[in-house]
Amino acid sequence: MFEHLPLPSPDEIVPLMIRASKDIRAEKIDMTVGVYRNDMGQTPIMKAVREADKYLSVHRKTKCYVGPLGDADFVASVKRLAFPKKIQSKFIRGIQTPGGSSALSLILNLVKKAQPDMKVWISDPSYANHGPTITSIGLGLAKYPFLNRETMMLRPTSLMETLNCLGPSDAVLFHGSCHNPSGLKLSEDYWHKIAGIAREKGFYPIIDTAYQGLGDGLTEDAEGLMIMAESVDNLALSFSCSKNFGLYNDRVGCAFLMSSSEQEVDQGQLQLASLARPAHWVPPQNGAEIVKHILSTPQLKTMWLEELNTMNNRLIRLREKLADALRIETGTKTYDFIAENSGMYSMLPATAVQMETLRKDYAVYGLDDGRINIAGLGMNKISHAAKSIAAVLL
Ligand SMILES: Cc1ncc(COP(=O)(O)O)c(C=O)c1O
C-alpha cells in the first residue's frame, strides 16, 4: 500500500548520535543532538522536576483526560512565564500542546485554514523541522536572510529589506531567543526595527520560543516577543518546556494567540482546540502537571530558577572558554562570535567535508551544516575542540 511513496529524507541527527555513542576514543566530543548536557555528558532530570514528580506521585488525584484545550491553570502559568509583562490592549489565549513542535504545527494549521495561500518565511538557516512542518501543512515556504556564513554575523540590511517587501499574505517565523542553529542574538534595537516593519507591512509574526532562560535569562529571553507584542495587533507564539524544564519526552508546550480583538483570540483558541482533536485529541498531562506544580510552589520555583541559571551560566562559560581557546589556537578573532552567540548552539564556518574530518580524525561531532551544541562540550574538552577546529578549518 505504501510502496509507491518516495522515501522520506533521512534524519541527519540520529545516525550521527548513534555513531558518536559508539566512538570509544577518550577525546570524543558529541555536540550533535539538541539537548542540554552537563559536564558528565548527561541530560539530568532537574531537581525541582524530581521533587514535583515525587509530590505528584502521591497527591495526584486523577489521570483523566484534560480535553483538547488542556489544563487551563497550566496554560495560565506558562502564559505568565512566556509573556512576563502585561501587554496593554491585547488579549492572549492559549492551549496546552504536546511540546513546542505540536504548538507550531497547530498554529500553522490554523493559518492554513484561515488563509490557505499564506506564505511562511523562515530564517536562513533555521531549525531543521521548520521547513518540513510548513510544507507538510501545504503552506508556501520562503526564507529570509539571517546569517552571513562568512562572518557568522547577522545580515541586518538584507533581512530588513526582505521584511519590508512582505505584506498581509505573509507570515514570518522568528525564534524568540537562542536561535537554532546559529545562536545569533537579535538586539533589542533590531527587534524594534522588525516589529516596526511588521506593524507597517501587516505580515503575521509567529514566534517560536524553545529555549527561554537558556540565553540571557528568563525575562531577557522574552524581550523580543514583548517588543513584537506591543507593536503589532496579532501574533502567535509556540512555546516549549522541553529544554528549560528538561521535560523532553514528557511533551510539554503551549500554543498562544494574541490579538487586539478579544473575539478573534476566543475564536482562534477554539479553532486550535478543534485542530488538536484529529492530531492528538488531548495533550499529555504528566509533564504539564509538573510544570504547573513547580511554577505555583515558591520553593520549587526558586529551585528550578537556580538550576536553570546554573545551566545558563555554564553555557556562557563554555562559549567564552571555547572562543578564548580558538583565539589562541588560530591567532585570530574569527571565532569570537561563539562568545557573542546565546543559547545552546553556534555554527562553525565549515563545509560538510570539514565537519566529517572533525568526526573521523578528531572525534569531534557536530552536524554537517556546522551546528555544534555547546552543551555537549565538557570544560576538560575545550582544548581538544579548539585544536581540532583550528587544524581542520584553518
Ligand atoms: C527552535 C525550536 N523549536 C521547537 C523545538 C521543538 O521543541 P519540542 O521538543 O518541545 O517539540 C525545538 C527543539 O529542538 C527547537 O529547537
The ligand as an ORCA input file, in Angstrom:
! r2SCAN-3c Opt
* xyz 0 1
  C      13.572     26.250     17.592
  C      12.901     25.041     18.104
  N      11.561     24.987     18.143
  C      10.911     23.901     18.601
  C      11.593     22.804     19.060
  C      10.816     21.580     19.498
  O      10.504     21.582     20.810
  P       9.670     20.371     21.444
  O      10.634     19.291     21.772
  O       9.037     20.967     22.643
  O       8.664     19.921     20.451
  C      12.986     22.801     19.056
  C      13.727     21.633     19.530
  O      14.888     21.451     19.312
  C      13.656     23.945     18.562
  O      14.988     23.998     18.527
*
